[in-house]
């Protein structure tokens, strides 16, 4: 029995669960000093003076640096290419603020000392004089004509338009029904379990960065090309175990630049561990879109056109992947899994006095799916259609199908997902469950939503296979796990392809010194891109080995059979490891693959709502999802459930809130920012199905982001279904008790 498809427990869990994982905080280098950043307490201000006199007198302080010290360094780049109407405004972003701060948490100075406590003590002695400036903390206000200007050019970075605007106008002109929604895709703090952390060092003329990150090659390239102006080989970036990232650890941060610069200046390693408040204030955040969307339908409910206008917040600076989540990424998924002949997007993106936005689990795909699913529910409610039949009528059913904005949908089981999840969730029994809830004074609602993911991330990937004298084979992959179980799943693939035991293989990732190239983490890409590269490398190894084995067996290459790690012919045999001793079978490939896979599914949620307090309780959740071939169903379940938890958080509890006058973050700790707790989650009943894609040799589709895509519209649909008898027709995420209570009271006050 092959190992692909087997629900093996993660091999890496043995060290994680016994305290033997190695994170940046566990790494200490000889002669290491410690760094602490002084950060702006203002959302927008000029820096008038920085007095470091008191700090330099603190015992153990070895360096204090401000912008003039690093003025010769390059600025943090934007790594995302977007076809905007006019060139994007990408303002300068030095590693320390240059005369002006633009969000609370903006780094102003860097203190280095012999111990963390000495660095903290010194930071409290630095006096920074500021003159506060007006601020703006939402994209709509930032785009207003009278908004405070964050940059000399104003606040608008780009306008992105995609689709056939004339065809959309024609569709709306011919429509029997037009529905519109105004929706908020709420800004989120990502809060990975492990905060950001890094150690910078300078060794033998080379920068070295040990970092809790998820795309080490991209970070290396940006450091070399944009910051230090040196050959890429002069920068090594590596990551030990990483405790979660969800996209925000893919990008370059100012702190990494300062660690490397200071390590070279001082001639010793410098370590920095972010605290949780810094994570809230200064790490990249996610989402932050405000959208007006319209859907055109004919008299029978067939979709004719979709028009989407979005104002996207970017934060104070353009993060490395910042533009992607409001442009290219949602465009690929816009319209979800439905046949919509004409689609047009119009996005205006604005700088605000907030932490920068970057990719977060799904990065544009949750936003796109939320738009169409909210519109479908609105159309059903306003035009008298059944919401389930309206979806069935318009789902893609013939493959391949080219969506209006260009995405090719090669396969899926869109309508079957609905049928299966209705049965799995016992939708037929909902009326009885609603009656039981009402008997207890609670409202009950059932929500349903479909999702379409476009999974690929960066195209192309590298894989290298090396044979070692002791009989082991190392797998070097350019993708990167930060908790997804790659150490297990890649070994399963290799074990199947070579017919060798799992323990034959070791796994190597996340080090630019030992992995030649790679596009890292992001976009649910690893099994699609990395698995395909590994498949190609393994196939190449066997092609190399066959003629060598034939010579050893005195046979023709095409006479050999290969199974269970052994070449054989007419009773003679030689195993693959023996062949590797005769001639090098080491193989590196860079696999070109730009195909997008299309994970898809349908989810159902049931909620109870207390009409007196507005409290929403998620009581049931069911999902039927298609991820193609499953390398490891157990790990896939874990990925989906983790995504669901984050999507549930966005729908019900999470929102980054800034004071509109001062720009201070009002949700700067877990006291005020609520991520889902175990008590908030019911059993997540997920069924994994599979229509293998032909887009890669394994037939896999990405699974890492889908839960965060499907959950928000499903839960909001359920909340509105519960509140509809009271006359509530709209609610924004998160559906907190206060927000729900106010919606109920507003509806009750209307005649």
C-alpha positions in Angstrom: 0.0 0.0 0.0 1.4 3.4 -1.0 2.0 6.1 1.5 0.3 8.9 -0.6 -3.2 9.2 0.8 -2.3 7.7 4.2 -3.3 9.7 7.4 0.1 9.5 9.0 0.7 11.5 12.2 3.2 14.3 11.7 6.7 13.1 12.2 7.8 16.5 13.5 5.3 16.4 16.3 7.5 14.1 18.4 10.0 17.0 18.9 7.3 19.7 19.1 5.3 17.9 21.8 8.3 17.0 23.9 9.8 20.5 23.9 12.6 19.7 21.4 11.6 22.1 18.7 14.2 24.8 17.9 12.9 28.3 17.4 14.8 31.5 17.1 14.4 32.2 20.8 16.3 28.9 21.4 19.2 29.9 19.2 22.0 31.9 20.9 25.4 32.7 19.2 28.7 33.4 20.9 29.2 37.1 21.8 25.6 37.9 21.1 24.1 41.3 22.1 20.4 42.1 22.4 18.4 44.7 20.6 15.3 46.8 21.5 13.4 49.2 19.3 12.1 52.6 20.3 8.7 53.0 18.5 6.5 55.9 17.8 3.7 56.6 20.3 2.1 58.8 17.7 0.1 57.8 14.5 1.5 60.8 12.6 4.2 63.2 13.8 7.4 64.9 12.9 10.5 63.9 14.9 12.0 67.1 16.3 14.8 65.7 18.3 16.2 62.5 19.8 18.2 62.7 23.0 20.2 59.6 23.7 22.4 61.0 26.5 20.7 59.2 29.3 20.6 55.9 27.5 24.3 55.9 26.7 25.1 56.0 30.4 23.2 52.7 31.2 25.7 49.9 31.9 25.9 47.3 29.2 24.7 49.6 26.3 26.9 49.0 23.2 25.1 50.9 20.5 22.3 53.3 19.9 21.3 54.0 16.3 18.9 56.4 14.6 18.2 57.2 10.9 21.3 59.3 10.2 23.4 56.3 11.1 21.8 54.2 8.3 21.1 56.9 5.8 23.2 55.1 3.2 21.2 51.9 3.2 18.5 51.2 0.7 14.8 51.1 1.5 12.4 48.2 2.0 11.0 47.3 -1.5 7.6 46.4 -2.7 8.0 42.9 -4.2 4.5 42.7 -5.9 4.0 43.7 -9.5 0.5 45.0 -10.3 -0.9 46.4 -13.6 -2.3 49.6 -12.2 -3.8 52.5 -14.2 -0.7 54.6 -13.4 2.5 53.6 -11.8 2.0 52.8 -8.1 3.2 55.3 -5.5 5.7 53.3 -3.4 7.0 55.7 -0.8 10.4 55.3 0.8 10.6 53.0 3.8 13.9 53.2 5.6 14.5 50.8 8.5 14.3 53.7 11.0 11.9 56.6 10.6 13.5 59.6 8.8 12.2 62.8 10.4 8.5 61.7 10.4 6.6 58.7 11.9 3.4 57.5 10.2 1.9 54.9 12.5 2.0 53.9 16.2 4.8 51.4 16.4 6.9 52.9 13.6 10.6 52.2 14.6 12.5 55.3 15.5 15.7 54.1 17.2 17.6 50.8 17.9 19.3 50.2 21.2 21.8 47.3 21.6 23.1 46.1 24.9 24.7 43.1 26.6 21.4 41.9 28.0 17.7 42.3 27.1 17.1 44.1 30.4 19.9 46.6 29.8 18.5 47.3 26.4 15.0 47.9 27.8 16.4 50.1 30.6 18.2 52.2 28.0 15.1 52.5 25.8 13.3 54.1 28.7 16.0 56.8 28.9 15.8 58.0 25.3 13.8 61.2 24.9 12.2 61.8 21.5 10.4 65.1 20.9 7.5 65.0 18.4 5.1 67.4 16.9 1.8 65.6 16.3 0.1 65.8 12.9 -3.4 65.0 11.9 -4.0 61.3 11.1 -6.4 59.1 9.1 -7.1 55.5 9.9 -9.4 54.2 7.2 -9.2 54.0 3.4 -12.4 55.9 2.7 -11.4 58.9 4.8 -7.9 58.7 3.4 -9.2 59.1 -0.1 -11.3 62.1 0.7 -10.2 65.4 -0.8 -9.7 67.0 2.6 -7.8 64.1 4.2 -4.5 64.7 6.0 -1.7 63.9 3.6 0.5 61.1 4.8 2.9 61.4 1.9 3.9 64.3 -0.3 1.9 62.9 -3.2 -1.1 62.5 -1.0 -2.6 59.2 0.2 -3.6 57.2 -3.0 -1.1 54.6 -4.1 -2.8 53.1 -7.1 -6.0 52.5 -9.0 -6.5 49.0 -10.3 -9.2 48.1 -12.8 -9.8 44.8 -14.4 -12.6 43.4 -16.6 -14.9 44.5 -19.3 -16.6 47.6 -18.0 -18.8 48.0 -21.1 -20.0 44.4 -20.9 -20.9 44.9 -17.3 -22.8 48.1 -18.1 -24.7 46.2 -20.8 -25.5 43.3 -18.3 -26.9 45.7 -15.8 -29.0 47.5 -18.4 -30.5 44.2 -19.5 -31.1 42.9 -15.9 -34.5 42.1 -14.5 -33.0 42.3 -11.0 -30.1 44.3 -9.5 -28.9 43.9 -5.9 -26.2 45.8 -4.1 -24.3 45.4 -0.9 -21.9 47.6 1.0 -19.6 45.4 3.0 -16.5 45.7 5.2 -13.7 43.1 5.1 -12.3 43.9 8.6 -8.7 44.7 9.3 -7.1 41.9 11.3 -4.1 41.3 13.6 -2.6 38.0 12.6 -1.1 37.0 16.0 0.9 33.9 15.1 1.8 31.8 18.2 5.5 32.6 17.8 6.2 36.3 17.5 8.7 37.6 15.0 12.3 37.0 16.1 15.7 37.2 14.4 19.5 37.2 15.0 21.7 39.2 12.7 25.4 38.4 12.3 28.4 39.2 10.1 30.7 36.3 9.4 33.6 36.2 7.0 32.3 39.0 4.9 28.8 37.7 4.7 25.5 38.8 6.4 23.6 36.0 8.1 20.1 36.2 9.4 18.4 33.5 11.5 14.8 34.5 11.4 11.3 33.3 12.2 10.2 33.7 8.6 8.5 31.7 5.8 10.2 32.8 2.6 13.9 32.9 3.2 15.1 33.2 -0.4 12.8 36.2 -1.1 14.0 37.9 2.0 17.6 37.2 1.1 17.1 38.6 -2.4 15.5 41.8 -1.1 18.2 42.3 1.5 21.0 41.9 -1.1 19.3 43.7 -4.0 17.5 46.6 -2.3 19.1 47.1 1.1 22.8 46.4 1.0 23.5 46.4 -2.7 25.7 43.3 -2.5 25.7 39.9 -4.3 23.0 37.5 -3.1 25.7 35.0 -2.1 26.9 37.5 0.5 23.6 37.1 2.4 22.5 33.9 4.1 19.0 33.7 5.5 17.8 30.7 7.4 14.9 29.7 9.6 14.7 27.1 12.3 11.3 25.8 13.4 8.6 28.6 12.8 5.6 28.8 15.1 3.0 30.0 12.5 3.1 32.8 10.0 -0.1 32.8 7.9 1.5 35.1 5.3 2.9 37.9 7.4 6.2 36.2 7.9 6.9 36.1 4.1 8.0 39.7 3.9 11.0 41.8 4.8 10.8 43.9 7.9 12.8 46.9 9.1 13.9 45.0 12.2 15.8 42.5 10.0 17.7 45.3 8.3 18.8 46.8 11.5 19.9 43.6 13.0 22.2 42.9 10.1 23.5 46.4 9.8 24.2 46.6 13.6 25.9 43.2 13.6 28.4 44.4 11.0 28.9 47.7 12.7 29.6 46.1 16.1 31.3 42.9 14.8 29.1 40.7 16.9 25.7 39.0 16.6 22.6 40.9 17.6 19.3 39.2 18.7 15.8 40.6 18.9 12.7 38.9 20.1 9.4 40.8 19.5 7.0 41.1 22.4 3.3 40.7 21.8 2.5 44.4 21.9 5.1 45.0 19.2 3.4 42.3 17.2 0.1 44.1 17.4 1.5 47.5 16.6 4.2 46.8 14.0 3.8 43.4 12.3 1.9 43.4 9.1 -1.9 43.0 9.3 -4.5 41.6 7.0 -7.7 42.4 4.9 -9.0 46.0 5.4 -11.3 46.5 2.4 -14.5 48.5 2.1 -16.6 47.4 -1.0 -19.7 48.4 -2.8 -20.7 45.5 -5.1 -23.7 44.9 -7.4 -25.0 41.8 -9.0 -27.2 41.7 -12.1 -29.7 38.8 -12.7 -32.3 38.0 -15.3 -35.9 37.2 -14.4 -35.0 33.5 -13.7 -32.1 34.3 -11.5 -29.3 33.7 -13.9 -26.3 35.9 -13.2 -25.5 38.4 -15.8 -22.8 40.7 -14.4 -20.8 41.6 -11.3 -19.5 45.1 -10.6 -17.1 45.6 -7.6 -15.8 48.9 -6.3 -13.3 48.6 -3.4 -11.3 51.1 -1.3 -8.4 49.2 0.1 -6.3 50.3 3.1 -2.5 49.7 2.8 -1.3 51.1 6.2 1.4 53.6 6.4 3.9 51.9 4.0 3.8 49.6 1.1 4.7 46.2 2.5 6.4 43.6 0.2 3.2 41.9 -0.7 0.8 44.6 0.2 -0.8 45.4 -3.1 -1.6 41.8 -4.0 -4.5 41.2 -1.7 -6.6 43.9 -3.2 -5.7 43.4 -6.8 -4.2 40.3 -8.5 -5.4 37.8 -5.8 -9.0 38.8 -5.6 -9.2 39.2 -9.3 -8.3 35.5 -9.8 -11.2 34.4 -7.6 -13.7 37.2 -8.2 -17.2 35.8 -8.8 -16.4 32.6 -6.9 -17.5 29.3 -8.5 -20.3 30.8 -10.5 -20.8 31.5 -14.2 -20.9 35.3 -14.5 -20.3 36.4 -18.1 -19.2 40.0 -17.2 -17.2 41.1 -14.2 -15.4 44.4 -13.5 -13.3 45.4 -10.6 -12.3 49.0 -9.6 -9.9 49.3 -6.7 -8.4 52.4 -5.2 -5.8 51.8 -2.5 -4.9 54.4 0.1 -2.1 54.8 2.7 -3.4 55.2 6.3 -1.8 55.8 9.6 -1.8 52.2 10.5 0.5 49.2 10.4 1.1 48.0 6.9 -1.1 45.4 5.2 0.4 42.3 3.7 -0.8 38.8 2.7 -2.9 36.9 5.3 -4.3 33.5 4.8 -6.1 33.6 1.5 -4.9 37.2 0.8 -7.7 38.4 -1.5 -9.6 35.2 -2.1 -11.6 35.5 1.2 -12.5 39.0 0.2 -13.6 37.9 -3.3 -15.7 35.0 -2.1 -17.3 37.1 0.7 -18.5 39.6 -1.9 -20.3 37.1 -4.2 -21.8 35.0 -1.4 -23.2 38.1 0.4 -24.7 39.3 -2.9 -26.3 35.9 -3.6 -28.0 35.9 -0.2 -29.1 39.5 -0.8 -30.5 38.5 -4.2 -32.4 35.6 -2.7 -33.9 37.7 0.1 -34.8 40.7 -2.1 -35.9 39.0 -5.3 -37.7 36.0 -3.9 -35.3 33.2 -5.0 -34.4 30.2 -2.9 -30.8 30.9 -1.8 -29.7 27.3 -2.4 -31.4 26.9 -5.8 -30.0 30.3 -6.9 -26.5 29.0 -6.2 -27.2 25.7 -8.0 -28.6 27.5 -11.0 -25.4 29.5 -11.5 -22.5 27.2 -10.4 -19.9 26.2 -12.9 -20.9 22.8 -14.2 -18.9 22.3 -17.4 -15.1 22.0 -17.4 -12.8 23.5 -18.3 -14.4 26.9 -17.8 -12.7 30.3 -18.3 -13.9 32.9 -15.8 -14.6 36.4 -17.0 -11.4 37.8 -15.5 -9.3 35.0 -17.0 -9.0 32.2 -14.4 -9.2 28.7 -15.8 -11.3 26.3 -13.7 -10.2 22.9 -14.8 -12.3 20.7 -12.6 -14.4 20.6 -9.5 -17.6 19.2 -7.9 -19.4 22.4 -7.2 -23.0 21.3 -7.3 -22.2 18.0 -5.6 -20.6 19.9 -2.7 -24.0 21.5 -2.0 -25.9 18.2 -2.1 -23.4 16.5 0.1 -23.1 19.2 2.7 -26.9 19.6 3.0 -27.1 15.9 3.9 -24.1 16.0 6.2 -25.4 19.0 8.1 -28.9 17.5 8.4 -30.4 20.6 6.8 -33.8 18.8 6.7 -33.8 18.7 10.5 -33.0 22.5 10.9 -36.6 23.5 11.4 -36.9 21.3 14.5 -33.6 22.6 15.9 -34.8 26.2 15.3 -38.0 25.5 17.1 -36.1 24.0 20.1 -33.8 27.1 20.2 -36.8 29.5 20.1 -38.4 27.6 23.0 -35.3 28.6 25.0 -35.7 32.3 23.9 -33.0 32.1 21.3 -32.9 32.9 17.6 -31.4 30.3 15.3 -30.1 30.6 11.8 -28.6 28.4 9.1 -26.0 29.8 6.7 -24.6 28.3 3.5 -21.8 29.5 1.3 -19.8 28.0 -1.5 -16.1 28.9 -2.0 -13.6 28.8 -4.9 -9.9 29.1 -4.1 -7.2 29.9 -6.6 -4.2 28.1 -5.2 -0.7 28.5 -6.6 1.2 31.4 -4.9 4.4 32.2 -6.7 4.9 30.1 -9.8 7.7 27.6 -10.2 9.7 25.8 -7.5 13.0 24.0 -6.9 13.8 20.6 -5.5 17.0 18.7 -4.9 17.6 15.1 -4.0 20.9 14.0 -2.5 22.2 10.5 -1.7 24.4 10.1 1.3 26.9 7.3 2.3 24.9 6.0 5.2 22.0 5.1 2.9 19.9 8.1 3.6 18.4 10.5 1.0 17.9 14.2 1.7 15.1 16.1 0.2 15.8 19.8 -0.3 12.7 21.9 -1.0 12.3 25.5 -1.8 8.9 25.7 -0.2 8.7 26.2 3.6 6.6 24.8 6.4 5.7 27.0 9.3 3.6 24.4 10.9 2.0 22.6 8.0 3.7 19.2 8.3 6.0 19.2 5.2 8.5 17.0 7.0 5.9 14.3 6.8 4.1 14.9 3.5 7.2 15.3 1.3 8.6 12.1 2.8 5.4 10.4 1.9 5.7 11.5 -1.7 9.3 10.5 -2.0 8.7 7.1 -0.3 6.0 6.3 -2.8 8.0 7.5 -5.8 11.1 5.6 -4.9 9.4 2.6 -3.2 11.6 3.1 -0.1 10.8 3.2 3.6 9.9 6.6 5.1 12.9 6.6 7.4 15.2 6.6 4.4 14.5 10.3 3.9 15.5 13.5 5.6 14.0 16.9 4.9 15.8 20.1 4.4 14.2 23.6 4.1 14.5 27.3 4.9 18.2 27.9 4.5 19.7 29.7 1.5 23.0 28.0 2.2 21.6 24.5 1.7 18.6 25.0 -0.5 19.6 26.5 -3.8 16.4 28.5 -4.7 12.8 28.6 -3.6 9.7 30.6 -3.6 8.8 29.7 -0.1 5.4 29.7 1.6 2.2 31.4 0.5 -0.9 30.8 -1.7 -1.5 27.2 -0.7 1.4 26.3 -3.0 3.6 23.7 -1.4 2.2 20.4 -2.5 1.2 21.8 -5.9 4.5 23.6 -6.6 7.0 21.8 -4.3 5.3 18.4 -4.7 5.5 18.8 -8.5 9.2 19.8 -8.3 10.0 16.8 -6.0 8.1 14.5 -8.5 10.2 15.8 -11.3 13.4 15.4 -9.4 12.6 11.9 -8.3 11.6 10.9 -11.9 14.9 12.4 -13.1 16.8 10.4 -10.5 15.2 7.1 -11.7 16.0 8.1 -15.3 19.6 8.6 -14.4 19.7 5.4 -12.4 18.2 3.1 -15.0 21.1 2.9 -17.5 23.6 2.5 -14.6 21.5 -0.3 -13.1 21.2 -1.9 -16.6 25.0 -2.0 -16.9 25.3 -3.5 -13.4 22.7 -6.2 -14.3 24.1 -6.7 -17.9 20.7 -5.8 -19.4 19.2 -3.2 -21.6 17.6 -0.2 -19.7 14.2 -0.9 -21.2 14.3 -4.5 -19.9 14.4 -3.4 -16.2 11.5 -3.3 -13.9 11.5 -1.0 -10.9 9.6 -1.6 -7.7 10.1 -1.2 -3.9 13.5 0.5 -4.5 14.9 -2.2 -6.7 15.7 -2.6 -10.4 15.3 -6.1 -11.6 15.6 -8.2 -14.7 15.3 -12.0 -15.2 15.9 -12.8 -11.5 18.8 -10.4 -11.1 18.4 -7.2 -9.1 20.2 -4.2 -7.7 18.7 -1.6 -5.3 18.6 2.1 -5.9 21.0 2.9 -3.0 23.6 0.5 -4.5 23.3 2.2 -7.8 23.9 5.5 -6.1 27.2 4.2 -4.8 28.3 3.5 -8.4 27.6 6.9 -9.8 26.1 10.2 -8.4 22.3 10.3 -8.7 22.1 13.7 -7.0 19.6 15.8 -8.9 18.4 19.4 -8.8 15.5 20.7 -10.8 13.8 24.0 -11.1 10.3 23.1 -12.2 8.3 25.6 -14.3 4.7 25.6 -13.3 2.3 28.6 -13.5 -1.0 26.7 -13.4 -3.5 27.6 -10.7 -5.4 24.8 -8.9 -9.0 25.3 -7.9 -10.0 24.0 -4.5 -13.7 24.3 -3.9 -16.3 23.4 -1.4 -19.6 24.2 0.3 -20.0 25.0 4.0 -23.0 25.2 6.4 -23.1 26.9 9.8 -25.8 27.1 12.4 -25.8 29.8 15.0 -27.9 30.7 18.0 -28.4 34.4 18.9 -29.5 35.8 22.2 -31.8 38.7 21.2 -31.4 40.4 24.5 -27.6 40.6 24.5 -26.7 40.1 20.8 -24.4 37.1 21.7 -23.8 34.8 18.8 -23.0 31.2 19.5 -21.7 29.0 16.7 -23.3 25.6 17.4 -22.8 23.5 14.2 -20.3 23.7 11.3 -20.2 21.3 8.4 -18.0 21.4 5.2 -17.6 19.3 2.1 -14.4 20.3 0.3 -12.6 19.2 -2.9 -8.8 19.3 -2.6 -8.0 16.8 -5.4 -5.5 14.0 -4.4 -4.8 14.1 -0.7 -1.2 13.4 0.2 -2.1 13.1 3.9 -5.8 13.4 4.8 -5.0 13.9 8.5 -2.8 16.9 7.8 -5.3 18.3 5.3 -8.0 18.1 8.0 -5.7 20.0 10.3 -5.1 22.7 7.7 -8.8 23.1 7.0 -9.8 23.3 10.6 -7.1 25.8 11.4 -8.3 28.0 8.5 -11.9 27.6 9.7 -10.9 28.8 13.2 -9.3 32.0 11.7 -12.3 32.6 9.4 -14.6 32.1 12.4 -12.5 34.7 14.3 -12.9 37.2 11.5 -16.6 36.6 11.3 -17.4 36.8 15.0 -14.7 38.3 17.1 -11.7 39.9 15.5 -11.2 43.5 14.3 -8.2 45.8 14.6 -9.6 49.1 15.8 -7.8 52.5 15.7 -9.1 55.6 17.3 -10.1 57.9 14.4 -8.8 61.1 16.1 -5.5 60.0 17.7 -4.7 57.0 15.6 -4.0 54.9 18.7 -4.7 51.2 18.4 -7.6 50.4 20.7 -7.2 46.6 20.3 -3.4 46.4 21.1 -3.5 43.3 23.3 -5.5 40.1 23.8 -7.5 42.0 26.5 -9.2 43.9 23.7 -8.6 41.8 20.6 -10.4 38.4 20.8 -9.1 35.5 18.8 -11.4 32.4 18.9 -11.1 30.3 22.0 -11.7 26.6 22.2 -15.1 27.3 23.8 -16.1 29.4 20.8 -15.7 26.5 18.3 -18.1 23.6 17.8 -16.9 20.3 16.3 -15.8 21.2 12.8 -17.3 18.4 10.7 -15.2 18.4 7.5 -15.5 15.9 4.7 -12.7 15.8 2.2 -13.5 14.8 -1.3 -11.3 14.9 -4.4 -11.4 15.5 -8.1 -7.7 15.3 -9.0 -6.4 18.1 -11.1 -4.4 17.6 -14.2 -2.5 20.7 -13.4 0.3 18.8 -11.6 1.5 15.2 -11.6 0.2 14.5 -8.2 -3.4 15.7 -8.8 -3.3 17.9 -5.7 -5.0 21.2 -4.9 -4.0 23.6 -2.2 -5.8 23.3 1.2 -4.1 25.7 3.5 -6.3 28.8 3.0 -9.7 27.4 2.2 -11.1 27.4 5.7 -10.4 31.1 6.1 -12.2 31.7 2.8 -15.3 29.6 3.4 -16.1 30.5 7.0 -16.8 34.2 7.0 -19.6 34.3 4.4 -21.1 31.1 5.9 -21.3 32.4 9.4 -22.6 35.9 8.4 -25.2 34.1 6.3 -26.3 32.2 9.4 -26.4 35.3 11.6 -28.6 37.1 9.1 -30.8 34.1 8.7 -31.3 34.2 12.5 -32.0 37.9 12.6 -34.2 38.1 9.4 -37.5 37.5 11.3 -36.7 40.7 13.3 -36.1 42.7 10.1 -32.3 42.8 10.2 -31.0 42.5 6.6 -27.3 43.6 7.0 -24.5 43.1 9.5 -20.8 43.7 9.1 -18.0 41.5 10.5 -17.2 40.8 13.2 -20.7 40.0 14.4 -19.9 41.0 18.0 -22.6 41.0 20.7 -22.7 44.9 20.6 -23.0 45.0 16.9 -25.7 42.4 16.7 -27.6 44.0 19.7 -27.5 47.4 18.0 -28.8 45.9 14.7 -31.7 44.2 16.6 -32.6 47.4 18.5 -32.4 49.4 15.3 -34.8 47.0 13.5 -37.2 47.0 16.5 -37.3 50.8 16.5 -38.4 50.9 12.8 -42.2 51.0 12.1 
